[in-house]
Amino acid sequence: MTTTTEIAEKIAGEHGLTKTQSKAVVESVLAAISAASVSGNETSLPGFGKFKVKATPEREARNPATGATIKVAAARKVSFVPAKALKDALNK
């Protein structure tokens, strides 16, 4: 697993920034993606992929323990669709 701190350290080493500066950059990018998602916009990172907001309708489901029918509320979810370049790199 890779964390934001590990990503920031790698950026700091590659670009001559301090770890604090690079962590601020990483957190800023993630905040921008989050803000776009909250407002319902898609974020596209060419060569990496797209973060899309999808609306799921209300539905009925069953509680497996009791068998009772429950309603699952409608929700918005963020999904990630990888770019072709990323898919190709994963499947080499």
C-alpha positions as CSV (number, residue, x, y, z in Angstrom):
1,M,0.0,0.0,0.0
2,T,1.2,3.5,-0.8
3,T,0.3,6.4,1.4
4,T,0.2,10.2,0.7
5,T,3.3,10.6,2.8
6,E,5.2,8.0,0.6
7,I,4.0,9.8,-2.5
8,A,5.1,13.1,-1.1
9,E,8.5,11.7,-0.2
10,K,9.0,10.4,-3.7
11,I,8.0,13.8,-5.2
12,A,10.3,15.6,-2.8
13,G,13.2,13.4,-3.9
14,E,12.6,13.7,-7.6
15,H,11.9,17.5,-7.7
16,G,14.2,18.9,-5.0
17,L,11.3,20.0,-2.7
18,T,11.1,19.6,1.1
19,K,8.8,16.8,2.3
20,T,6.5,19.5,3.8
21,Q,6.2,21.3,0.4
22,S,5.6,18.1,-1.5
23,K,3.0,16.8,1.0
24,A,1.2,20.2,0.7
25,V,1.1,19.7,-3.1
26,V,-0.2,16.1,-2.9
27,E,-2.9,17.2,-0.4
28,S,-3.9,20.1,-2.6
29,V,-4.3,17.8,-5.6
30,L,-6.5,15.4,-3.6
31,A,-8.5,18.3,-2.2
32,A,-9.1,19.6,-5.7
33,I,-10.3,16.2,-6.9
34,S,-12.6,15.9,-3.8
35,A,-14.0,19.4,-4.4
36,A,-14.8,18.6,-8.0
37,S,-16.5,15.4,-7.0
38,V,-18.6,17.1,-4.4
39,S,-19.8,19.6,-6.9
40,G,-20.7,16.7,-9.3
41,N,-17.8,17.3,-11.8
42,E,-15.6,14.7,-13.4
43,T,-11.8,15.0,-13.0
44,S,-9.7,13.7,-15.8
45,L,-6.0,13.0,-15.5
46,P,-4.7,12.1,-19.0
47,G,-2.8,8.9,-19.0
48,F,-4.0,7.9,-15.5
49,G,-7.8,7.9,-15.6
50,K,-11.0,9.7,-14.6
51,F,-12.9,10.2,-11.3
52,K,-16.6,10.2,-12.1
53,V,-19.6,10.9,-9.9
54,K,-22.4,8.3,-10.2
55,A,-25.9,8.5,-8.8
56,T,-27.3,5.3,-7.4
57,P,-31.1,5.1,-7.1
58,E,-32.9,4.0,-3.9
59,R,-33.4,0.2,-3.9
60,E,-34.6,-2.6,-1.7
61,A,-32.3,-5.1,-0.2
62,R,-32.5,-8.0,2.2
63,N,-30.8,-8.3,5.6
64,P,-29.1,-11.7,5.3
65,A,-29.4,-12.4,9.0
66,T,-33.1,-11.9,9.3
67,G,-34.3,-12.0,5.8
68,A,-36.1,-8.7,6.4
69,T,-36.5,-6.3,3.4
70,I,-34.9,-2.9,4.0
71,K,-34.6,0.2,1.8
72,V,-31.2,1.4,0.8
73,A,-31.2,5.2,0.3
74,A,-30.1,6.8,-3.0
75,A,-26.5,8.0,-2.9
76,R,-23.8,9.6,-5.0
77,K,-20.6,7.7,-5.4
78,V,-17.2,8.4,-6.9
79,S,-15.9,5.8,-9.3
80,F,-12.5,5.6,-10.9
81,V,-12.1,4.6,-14.6
82,P,-8.5,3.9,-15.5
83,A,-7.0,5.3,-18.8
84,K,-6.0,2.9,-21.5
85,A,-2.3,3.7,-20.8
86,L,-2.7,2.6,-17.2
87,K,-4.6,-0.5,-18.1
88,D,-1.9,-1.5,-20.6
89,A,0.8,-0.9,-18.0
90,L,-1.0,-3.1,-15.5
91,N,-1.5,-6.0,-18.0
92,K,2.1,-6.2,-19.4
